[in-house]
């Protein structure tokens, strides 16, 4: 089951966050050999999406980032997101999901 984590991104700024993922036995997940994808959308059915850059490591850490150039193009408001990982055998899992709030930028 995916962890539920809501995040806030300030429009027009560089965004970085990370999560530490444990398995059902409370052990850190070794993400060696895994790939990952993460997107946010205005709603689950929206065709328009914004991709996070995802990093994974052997210590269970999943990192998400987005450039200031990209966050400046996103309209302020609430969005949904998730992070999916896939192992070498092709098994895909959702590890994090939640709400993204984009706060409006004043300084330009």
N, C-alpha and C positions, 0 to 999 in steps of 0.2 A: 504494500500500500504506500502511496506517495505521501511524503511529508507536506503539510499545508503551511506555506509561508507567504505572507503578503509583503510586498515591497513598494517603496516609494522612489521614484526617479525624478530628479529636478530637470525639467526641460532645458536643453542647451548645455548640459554638463556631462562629463565623463562618468559613467556608472560602472561600479565594480562591487561584487558581493561574492561570498562563498558559503557553502554548506558542507557539513560533514555528515556522511551517510553511513548508517549502521544497518546490518542485516537483522533478520528475526532473532538471531542468537546474540544480538547486541555487539557484534564484532564489526570493525571497520571494513567496508567493502573495498577490495583491491580492484581498481578500475583499469589495471594494466591490460591492454589489448581491446578495450572498449572504445566505441565511438559514441558521440552524443549530439543531440540537436535540441534547440530550444527556441520557441517562438512566442510572441505575444500578439493577441488580436483583440479587437474591440468587443467581440462576442465569440462564442464557440463556433458559430456558423459563418463568421466573416471570411471573405476570400482574401482581403488585404492583411498581410502579416509583417511583423518586424522581427528579425532574427537576432538573438543574442549570440555572442561568441562564447563558446563553452570550452572549459579546460577540465581535465580529469587527472587525478593522480592515484598512486598506490595506497595512499593513506586515507582513502574515503572522501577526499575533498572534490567537490564540484564547484567550479568557478564560473560566474556569469559576468559578462561585460558588454558595454555598448558605448560607442564613441560619442563625443559631444556633437559631432556633425549629424549623427543619426538621431540622437535624442531631441535635437533642435527641430527636426522635421515632424515629430509626433505631436498631434493635437493633445492638449491637456485633457485629462479625464481618466476614467477607470477602464482597465483592460483585464484580460485573463492571460495566463501563461502556464507553460509546463516545461519540464526538462525530461527528455527521454534518453535512455542509454541503451546500447546494444552490444552484446558480447560477441566473441569471435564465432560462436555457433549460431548467431542470428536471433538469439532470444532478446526481445526488446522489453524494457520495463520503464515505467514512469516513476521517477524518484522524487520529484518536487513539483508542486502546482500551487497556484494561488491567484491573487488579485494584484495587479500593478496599478498604482496611482501615479499619473504623470502630473506634476505640479507645474503651473505656468511660469514661464520665464519673464522677468521684468527687464533685466539688463541685457542689451544686445550689442 
